[in-house]
């Protein structure tokens, strides 16, 4: 797994509407600021555990832009250790429990100060990148985490199949409307969705 695969230069979440002007953020390491919304239930995340989380990344400027939303994919399961996670993110996540959320933010200037990746044109200095993380579950062993990953993959495959069926039905409707408006009759639909009309018998 790539080190901290979802941590770029981050930040966002449910309370994001007021986060930009909220001065109650705690200063963390490496120019990060964070605010925890605690459920006050369960044990704190331990080193070596595996965490299933949902996260959203957002750029807040003249217009808010969602850069990534894990709800569109499977919820990532992240090992909580310093081999896979930079220490400054671990310092924040170890304060969380199941069902907790955290807003993390970093000012654009700091995020790209030493980055080899150029700052996108849409970003302006002085604005923030936000990442909102919601802890959905915590697994104590790799085996339990792998089982959860398999379940996530099955759910993702089912959702994708449903999307494909919807797309297929929509495309079929468009084709039927086209044939009706152009008075095309006698077309046969193949099992894979193509429409064929025989114009002349071959030899």
C-alpha contacts under 8 A as a table, 3 or more apart, distances in Angstrom:
res1	aa1	res2	aa2	distance
1	X	5	X	7.30
1	X	84	X	7.41
2	X	5	X	5.14
2	X	84	X	7.08
3	X	83	X	7.23
3	X	84	X	4.47
3	X	85	X	5.81
3	X	86	X	7.66
4	X	7	X	5.31
4	X	78	X	7.97
4	X	84	X	5.64
4	X	85	X	4.85
4	X	86	X	6.85
5	X	8	X	7.72
7	X	10	X	6.29
9	X	106	X	6.84
9	X	111	X	5.26
9	X	112	X	7.81
9	X	129	X	6.80
10	X	57	X	6.28
10	X	58	X	7.73
10	X	104	X	6.71
10	X	105	X	5.98
10	X	106	X	6.37
10	X	129	X	5.20
10	X	130	X	5.04
10	X	131	X	4.81
11	X	56	X	7.30
11	X	57	X	5.31
11	X	58	X	6.29
11	X	59	X	8.00
11	X	103	X	6.25
11	X	104	X	4.63
11	X	105	X	4.60
11	X	106	X	7.02
11	X	129	X	5.16
11	X	130	X	2.30
11	X	131	X	2.05
11	X	132	X	5.45
12	X	16	X	5.80
12	X	55	X	7.83
12	X	56	X	5.82
12	X	57	X	5.47
12	X	58	X	5.64
12	X	103	X	5.51
12	X	104	X	6.57
12	X	105	X	7.22
12	X	129	X	7.53
12	X	130	X	3.91
12	X	131	X	3.52
12	X	132	X	3.71
12	X	133	X	7.47
13	X	16	X	5.17
13	X	55	X	7.53
13	X	56	X	6.38
13	X	102	X	7.63
13	X	103	X	6.14
13	X	130	X	7.87
13	X	131	X	6.61
13	X	132	X	3.94
13	X	133	X	6.79
14	X	17	X	7.73
14	X	132	X	7.42
15	X	18	X	6.12
15	X	19	X	6.43
16	X	19	X	4.83
16	X	20	X	7.19
16	X	103	X	7.80
17	X	20	X	7.20
18	X	21	X	5.90
18	X	22	X	6.09
19	X	22	X	4.95
19	X	103	X	7.97
20	X	128	X	7.87
22	X	25	X	6.94
24	X	35	X	7.17
25	X	33	X	5.74
25	X	34	X	5.13
25	X	35	X	4.96
26	X	33	X	5.40
26	X	34	X	5.22
26	X	35	X	6.15
27	X	31	X	7.30
27	X	32	X	6.25
27	X	33	X	4.49
27	X	34	X	6.58
28	X	31	X	6.48
28	X	32	X	5.06
28	X	33	X	5.33
28	X	34	X	6.92
28	X	88	X	7.20
28	X	92	X	7.70
29	X	32	X	5.79
29	X	88	X	5.36
30	X	88	X	6.66
31	X	106	X	6.42
31	X	107	X	7.92
31	X	110	X	6.75
32	X	104	X	6.75
32	X	105	X	5.92
32	X	106	X	5.14
33	X	104	X	5.66
33	X	105	X	5.32
33	X	106	X	6.40
34	X	92	X	7.80
34	X	102	X	6.71
34	X	103	X	5.41
34	X	104	X	4.29
34	X	105	X	6.27
35	X	102	X	5.55
35	X	103	X	5.19
35	X	104	X	6.62
36	X	96	X	7.73
36	X	100	X	7.37
36	X	101	X	5.97
36	X	102	X	4.36
36	X	103	X	6.51
37	X	100	X	5.83
37	X	101	X	5.10
37	X	102	X	5.90
38	X	41	X	7.98
38	X	96	X	7.26
38	X	97	X	7.39
38	X	99	X	7.65
38	X	100	X	4.81
38	X	101	X	6.60
39	X	97	X	7.37
39	X	98	X	7.69
39	X	99	X	6.08
39	X	100	X	5.35
40	X	97	X	7.46
40	X	100	X	7.96
41	X	97	X	6.82
41	X	98	X	7.19
41	X	99	X	7.94
42	X	97	X	6.01
42	X	98	X	6.42
43	X	97	X	5.78
43	X	98	X	7.64
44	X	94	X	6.45
44	X	95	X	6.13
44	X	96	X	5.52
44	X	97	X	4.66
44	X	98	X	7.81
45	X	49	X	7.06
45	X	93	X	7.13
45	X	94	X	5.10
45	X	95	X	6.86
45	X	96	X	5.92
45	X	97	X	5.73
45	X	98	X	7.85
45	X	138	X	7.31
46	X	49	X	5.73
46	X	80	X	7.44
46	X	94	X	6.42
47	X	80	X	5.61
47	X	81	X	5.64
47	X	94	X	7.50
48	X	79	X	6.55
48	X	80	X	5.29
48	X	81	X	5.47
48	X	140	X	7.58
49	X	79	X	6.08
49	X	80	X	5.51
49	X	81	X	7.81
49	X	138	X	6.90
49	X	139	X	5.82
49	X	140	X	4.83
49	X	141	X	6.39
49	X	142	X	7.90
50	X	77	X	6.31
50	X	78	X	5.51
50	X	79	X	4.47
50	X	80	X	5.81
50	X	138	X	5.74
50	X	139	X	4.96
50	X	140	X	6.36
50	X	141	X	7.03
50	X	142	X	7.08
50	X	145	X	6.31
51	X	77	X	5.21
51	X	78	X	5.19
51	X	79	X	6.43
51	X	80	X	7.02
51	X	135	X	7.02
51	X	136	X	7.61
51	X	137	X	5.93
51	X	138	X	4.54
51	X	139	X	6.22
52	X	75	X	6.38
52	X	76	X	5.80
52	X	77	X	4.24
52	X	78	X	6.50
52	X	135	X	6.30
52	X	136	X	5.49
52	X	137	X	5.04
52	X	138	X	6.15
52	X	139	X	7.96
53	X	75	X	5.84
53	X	76	X	5.93
53	X	77	X	6.42
53	X	78	X	7.83
53	X	133	X	6.55
53	X	134	X	5.50
53	X	135	X	4.59
53	X	136	X	5.11
53	X	137	X	6.95
54	X	69	X	7.94
54	X	70	X	5.80
54	X	71	X	6.85
54	X	75	X	5.51
54	X	76	X	7.02
54	X	133	X	5.78
54	X	134	X	5.17
54	X	135	X	6.67
54	X	136	X	6.93
55	X	69	X	6.23
55	X	70	X	5.71
55	X	71	X	7.92
55	X	131	X	6.68
55	X	132	X	5.26
55	X	133	X	4.37
55	X	134	X	6.20
56	X	66	X	7.37
56	X	67	X	7.62
56	X	68	X	5.61
56	X	69	X	4.50
56	X	70	X	6.39
56	X	131	X	5.53
56	X	132	X	5.23
56	X	133	X	6.82
57	X	66	X	6.01
57	X	67	X	5.34
57	X	68	X	5.11
57	X	69	X	6.54
57	X	129	X	7.35
57	X	130	X	5.73
57	X	131	X	4.43
57	X	132	X	6.58
58	X	64	X	6.96
58	X	65	X	5.58
58	X	66	X	4.39
58	X	67	X	5.31
58	X	68	X	7.15
58	X	129	X	5.94
58	X	130	X	5.19
58	X	131	X	6.35
59	X	64	X	5.83
59	X	65	X	5.20
59	X	66	X	6.47
59	X	67	X	6.96
59	X	123	X	7.70
59	X	127	X	7.87
59	X	128	X	6.32
59	X	129	X	4.74
59	X	130	X	6.28
60	X	63	X	6.45
60	X	64	X	4.63
60	X	65	X	6.54
60	X	127	X	6.37
60	X	128	X	5.80
60	X	129	X	6.41
60	X	130	X	7.52
61	X	64	X	5.81
61	X	123	X	7.53
61	X	124	X	7.36
61	X	127	X	5.88
61	X	128	X	7.48
66	X	69	X	7.22
69	X	72	X	5.92
69	X	73	X	7.75
70	X	73	X	5.17
70	X	74	X	6.37
70	X	75	X	5.83
70	X	76	X	7.53
71	X	74	X	6.59
71	X	75	X	6.72
73	X	156	X	7.08
74	X	152	X	6.04
74	X	153	X	7.01
74	X	156	X	6.31
75	X	152	X	7.34
77	X	145	X	7.19
77	X	149	X	7.29
79	X	84	X	6.55
79	X	85	X	7.76
80	X	84	X	7.10
80	X	85	X	6.70
80	X	90	X	6.99
81	X	84	X	5.79
81	X	85	X	5.86
81	X	90	X	7.13
82	X	85	X	4.81
82	X	86	X	5.80
82	X	87	X	5.78
82	X	90	X	6.99
83	X	86	X	7.55
85	X	89	X	6.61
85	X	90	X	6.27
86	X	89	X	5.57
86	X	90	X	6.36
87	X	90	X	4.91
87	X	91	X	6.04
88	X	91	X	5.15
88	X	92	X	6.84
89	X	92	X	5.24
89	X	93	X	6.25
90	X	93	X	5.07
90	X	94	X	5.89
91	X	94	X	5.74
91	X	95	X	7.24
92	X	95	X	5.70
92	X	96	X	7.50
93	X	96	X	5.43
96	X	100	X	5.91
96	X	101	X	7.59
96	X	135	X	7.75
97	X	100	X	5.45
97	X	135	X	7.14
98	X	135	X	5.35
98	X	136	X	5.99
98	X	137	X	5.56
98	X	138	X	6.45
99	X	134	X	6.56
99	X	135	X	5.08
99	X	136	X	5.53
99	X	137	X	7.30
100	X	134	X	6.02
100	X	135	X	5.54
101	X	132	X	7.17
101	X	133	X	5.55
101	X	134	X	4.34
101	X	135	X	6.18
102	X	132	X	5.85
102	X	133	X	5.38
102	X	134	X	6.68
103	X	130	X	6.96
103	X	131	X	5.97
103	X	132	X	4.69
103	X	133	X	6.60
104	X	130	X	5.77
104	X	131	X	5.32
104	X	132	X	6.39
105	X	128	X	6.39
105	X	129	X	5.62
105	X	130	X	4.48
105	X	131	X	6.38
106	X	110	X	6.82
106	X	111	X	6.38
106	X	128	X	5.61
106	X	129	X	5.54
106	X	130	X	6.79
107	X	110	X	5.55
107	X	111	X	6.31
107	X	125	X	7.69
107	X	126	X	6.23
107	X	127	X	5.82
107	X	128	X	4.37
107	X	129	X	6.27
108	X	111	X	5.02
108	X	112	X	6.37
108	X	123	X	7.41
108	X	124	X	7.13
108	X	125	X	5.54
108	X	126	X	6.18
108	X	127	X	5.76
108	X	128	X	5.45
108	X	129	X	6.39
109	X	112	X	5.77
109	X	113	X	5.85
109	X	125	X	5.47
109	X	126	X	6.53
110	X	113	X	5.07
110	X	114	X	7.96
111	X	114	X	7.69
111	X	115	X	7.34
112	X	115	X	4.83
112	X	116	X	7.96
112	X	117	X	7.47
112	X	118	X	7.33
112	X	119	X	6.35
115	X	118	X	7.15
119	X	123	X	6.73
120	X	123	X	5.62
121	X	124	X	7.63
123	X	127	X	7.60
124	X	127	X	6.04
135	X	138	X	7.69
139	X	142	X	7.50
139	X	144	X	6.02
139	X	145	X	5.77
140	X	144	X	7.17
140	X	145	X	7.90
141	X	144	X	5.44
141	X	145	X	6.42
142	X	145	X	4.92
142	X	146	X	5.98
143	X	146	X	5.10
143	X	147	X	6.25
144	X	147	X	5.14
144	X	148	X	6.34
145	X	148	X	5.09
145	X	149	X	6.18
146	X	149	X	4.93
146	X	150	X	6.23
147	X	150	X	5.19
147	X	151	X	6.39
148	X	151	X	5.08
148	X	152	X	6.19
149	X	152	X	4.98
149	X	153	X	6.17
150	X	153	X	5.09
150	X	154	X	6.29
151	X	154	X	5.16
151	X	155	X	6.27
152	X	155	X	5.12
152	X	156	X	6.06
153	X	156	X	4.96
153	X	157	X	6.08
154	X	157	X	5.10
154	X	158	X	6.25
155	X	158	X	5.11
155	X	159	X	6.19
156	X	159	X	5.11
156	X	160	X	6.09
157	X	160	X	5.10
157	X	161	X	6.15
158	X	161	X	5.08
158	X	162	X	6.32
159	X	162	X	5.10
159	X	163	X	6.27
160	X	163	X	4.98
160	X	164	X	6.14
161	X	164	X	5.02
161	X	165	X	6.26
162	X	165	X	5.13
162	X	166	X	6.32
163	X	166	X	5.11
163	X	167	X	6.17
164	X	167	X	5.05
164	X	168	X	5.99
165	X	168	X	5.02
165	X	169	X	6.15
166	X	169	X	5.17
166	X	170	X	6.21
167	X	170	X	5.11
167	X	171	X	6.15
168	X	171	X	5.21
168	X	172	X	6.16
168	X	193	X	7.69
169	X	172	X	5.08
169	X	173	X	6.30
170	X	173	X	5.15
170	X	174	X	6.40
171	X	174	X	5.10
171	X	175	X	6.29
172	X	175	X	5.13
172	X	176	X	6.13
172	X	193	X	7.48
173	X	176	X	5.08
173	X	177	X	6.15
174	X	177	X	5.17
174	X	178	X	6.20
175	X	178	X	5.02
175	X	179	X	6.20
176	X	179	X	5.17
176	X	180	X	6.11
177	X	180	X	5.09
177	X	181	X	6.11
178	X	181	X	5.25
178	X	182	X	6.15
179	X	182	X	5.14
179	X	183	X	5.79
179	X	184	X	4.74
179	X	185	X	7.15
180	X	183	X	5.02
180	X	184	X	6.18
180	X	185	X	7.81
181	X	184	X	7.85
184	X	187	X	7.29
186	X	197	X	6.19
187	X	195	X	5.92
187	X	196	X	5.23
187	X	197	X	4.32
187	X	198	X	7.57
188	X	195	X	5.37
188	X	196	X	5.12
188	X	197	X	6.14
189	X	193	X	5.95
189	X	194	X	5.64
189	X	195	X	4.40
189	X	196	X	6.38
190	X	193	X	5.27
190	X	194	X	5.28
190	X	195	X	6.17
190	X	196	X	7.42
191	X	194	X	7.54
198	X	201	X	7.04
